[in-house]
Amino acid sequence: MSTITNEELGRRRFQVLRDKAAELGLEKIRKSIGDLGEELSPNESSLIREVLKEIWSGVDNNVWESFSFTRLTHDDIRAILTVAKSGKNQKDAVPAMAEIMKKILLEKLC
């Protein structure tokens, strides 16, 4: 039987919380953008999920909780996804996309 260190447990907890937050954020975005939510390809959904994980990892929990994903528009999502199509590979595009989305979300705070 292998022993799991507290550090490993902490790392796994962080990943689970981050993944859950990103999935909930994506669900809210899909609902808010209506028909576009249904039009998002699996790759685009995956990219947005990765962007949300990147944002969640880099902001305080209170800031994350204050974001209103339902205020993102069709144009906001397309602007974010355009970065991925700018010739960068997806891994390199995610941080740039996260900065754009974070900026948009901060501008839309209540």
Wavefront OBJ file of the C-alpha trace (Angstrom):
o trace
v 0.000 0.000 0.000
v 1.470 3.322 -1.017
v 1.430 6.266 1.306
v 0.079 9.562 0.084
v 1.732 12.657 1.456
v -0.129 15.713 2.628
v 1.490 17.599 -0.219
v 0.072 15.169 -2.769
v -3.369 15.390 -1.144
v -3.189 19.179 -1.226
v -2.178 19.184 -4.863
v -5.022 16.834 -5.780
v -7.543 18.906 -3.793
v -6.375 22.015 -5.625
v -6.859 20.279 -8.990
v -10.328 19.006 -8.095
v -11.480 22.433 -6.866
v -9.985 24.146 -9.929
v -11.576 21.680 -12.350
v -14.964 21.946 -10.654
v -14.851 25.759 -10.694
v -13.886 25.762 -14.387
v -16.692 23.365 -15.277
v -19.278 25.449 -13.403
v -17.962 28.599 -15.085
v -18.233 26.957 -18.507
v -21.825 25.888 -17.776
v -22.730 29.474 -16.850
v -21.055 30.786 -19.991
v -22.883 28.267 -22.191
v -26.236 29.292 -20.705
v -25.529 33.001 -21.019
v -24.509 32.913 -24.674
v -27.533 30.902 -25.709
v -27.268 29.387 -29.181
v -23.508 29.954 -29.350
v -23.176 27.697 -26.314
v -24.571 24.884 -28.420
v -22.336 25.856 -31.347
v -19.084 25.652 -29.395
v -17.009 22.800 -30.706
v -15.574 20.313 -28.218
v -12.162 21.890 -28.853
v -13.490 25.406 -28.128
v -15.203 24.190 -24.954
v -11.974 22.536 -23.882
v -10.032 25.745 -24.543
v -12.470 27.827 -22.508
v -12.263 25.283 -19.685
v -8.450 25.545 -19.732
v -8.693 29.344 -19.734
v -11.010 29.230 -16.722
v -8.583 26.913 -14.910
v -5.765 29.353 -15.625
v -7.792 32.266 -14.275
v -8.955 30.331 -11.195
v -5.351 29.394 -10.396
v -4.208 33.006 -10.559
v -6.880 34.968 -8.704
v -8.057 35.196 -5.141
v -11.152 33.126 -4.358
v -13.133 36.293 -3.555
v -12.323 37.699 -6.983
v -13.321 34.422 -8.666
v -16.620 34.416 -6.765
v -17.328 37.995 -7.871
v -16.997 37.166 -11.585
v -20.295 37.112 -13.428
v -19.797 34.573 -16.213
v -23.393 35.113 -17.294
v -22.490 38.647 -18.383
v -20.092 37.402 -21.058
v -21.471 37.932 -24.525
v -21.195 36.050 -27.799
v -18.676 38.693 -28.950
v -16.618 38.330 -25.747
v -16.300 34.570 -26.251
v -15.443 34.934 -29.947
v -12.775 37.560 -29.091
v -11.232 35.173 -26.583
v -11.318 32.227 -28.983
v -9.772 34.337 -31.751
v -6.517 34.413 -29.774
v -6.262 30.622 -30.119
v -6.590 30.944 -33.864
v -3.858 33.567 -34.122
v -1.213 31.008 -35.003
v -0.123 30.138 -31.477
v -0.368 26.579 -30.337
v -3.094 26.037 -27.775
v -0.762 25.645 -24.819
v 0.808 29.023 -25.554
v -2.553 30.646 -26.309
v -4.235 29.753 -23.005
v -2.394 32.328 -20.826
v -3.088 35.106 -23.360
v -6.726 34.054 -23.589
v -6.947 33.991 -19.787
v -5.659 37.551 -19.546
v -8.246 38.735 -22.050
v -11.095 36.916 -20.323
v -9.975 38.102 -16.877
v -9.881 41.687 -18.134
v -13.389 41.348 -19.613
v -14.709 39.765 -16.417
v -13.150 42.480 -14.244
v -14.754 45.163 -16.433
v -18.159 43.505 -15.964
v -18.025 43.284 -12.170
v -21.203 44.521 -10.541
l 1 2 3 4 5 6 7 8 9 10 11 12 13 14 15 16 17 18 19 20 21 22 23 24 25 26 27 28 29 30 31 32 33 34 35 36 37 38 39 40 41 42 43 44 45 46 47 48 49 50 51 52 53 54 55 56 57 58 59 60 61 62 63 64 65 66 67 68 69 70 71 72 73 74 75 76 77 78 79 80 81 82 83 84 85 86 87 88 89 90 91 92 93 94 95 96 97 98 99 100 101 102 103 104 105 106 107 108 109 110
